[in-house]
């Protein structure tokens, strides 16, 4: 059997850890920063933070085309460099308007970087271990999600300095750029057709329902990741639990990647997707149901809060690599970048809608209503998969070893 953990694959994973560490070290604290530093209201916070995701979404289709049509290493280095530099822009943003502009523009290189880095990871994997390797690749995201929010919150509680956190994100991102610069990628001849403009060069039309399904799961996590800290503080009375929550979520993600590796190695992607999304749905329901049913019981609230983190992590850890594999397996080999951008576009649409709708609903009806919306949207995604998406994938699957 070919070697999975080769040097280049490990470097790409390390760089992926760096970019997501830089991203997640700020994510749970930005709503507090906007509220405390600029006096932004809940709906304004949602609007400001959603700009990042919307810009990433706009860049994704072009990123997939660029990665498929031009040398991937060059595209990767330019995107990573721009992504790193924007963290310095937060330090210079002295008004809410300037911060909004910097944050919104920052989504562009992030969108291009995640597409190019994951596509290079696929390129450096041996073909016989690709399905399994895609699953393990996400461990670097998960580890960053486990460590970064906890470290970020700890540093803020220790220093009360957002400036220090912005510098930390900038330095870590630059370190990731340096690691990626040493990755050796084989030059792949680009088919002439890849340089022609068509809808299928920007969005994988063959995988449209997979993408639509992913929107529901991105929506759910968008609300959770951006409003968890404020919801925990204002509704549940949990002031220091955000870091622990993200750590437990990441523990679930890591465990699911390790547990699901065998199923992915055997090509059972629809099994992983189905079980993962059901587990996540239980987690989201538990998160909002316990404070509703037992508002006077701190024990019940805490168990639902932290228990949901582990379940959502377990579920997403099974679901995400399965959907990424399904999307790649309905695409031709010269459309890997497009396939990656398609699944990320769908996640971004969901995240952006979740941040925006979550902010509006919480302003009008409260955070409880916003998280009940998460449960409804997530349940709709689960039903769609079992009623339509699974059959859709099996009919279009180009890889007979995957089912």
Buried (B, 14 or more C-beta within 10 A) or exposed (E): EEEBEBEBBBBBBBBBBBBBBBBBBBBBBBBBBBBEEBEBEBBBBBBBBBBBBBBBBBBBBBBBBBBBBBBBBEBBBBBBBBBBBBBBBBEEBEEBEEBBBBBBBBBBBBBBBBBBBBBBBBBBBBEEBBBBBBBBBBBBBBBBBBBBBBBBBEBBEEEEEBEBBBBBBBEBBBBBBEBBBEBEBEEEEBEEBBEEEEEBBBBBEBBBBBBBBBBBBBBBBBBBBBBBBBBBBBBBEBEEBBBBBBBBBBBBBBBBBEEBBEBBBBBBBBBBBBBBBBBBBBBBBBBBBBBEEBEEEEEBBBBBBBBBBBBBBBBBBBBBBBBBBBBBBBBBEBBBBBBBBBBBBBBBBBBBBBBBBBBBBBBEEBBBEBBBBBBEBBBBBBBBBBEEBBEBBEEBBEBEEBB
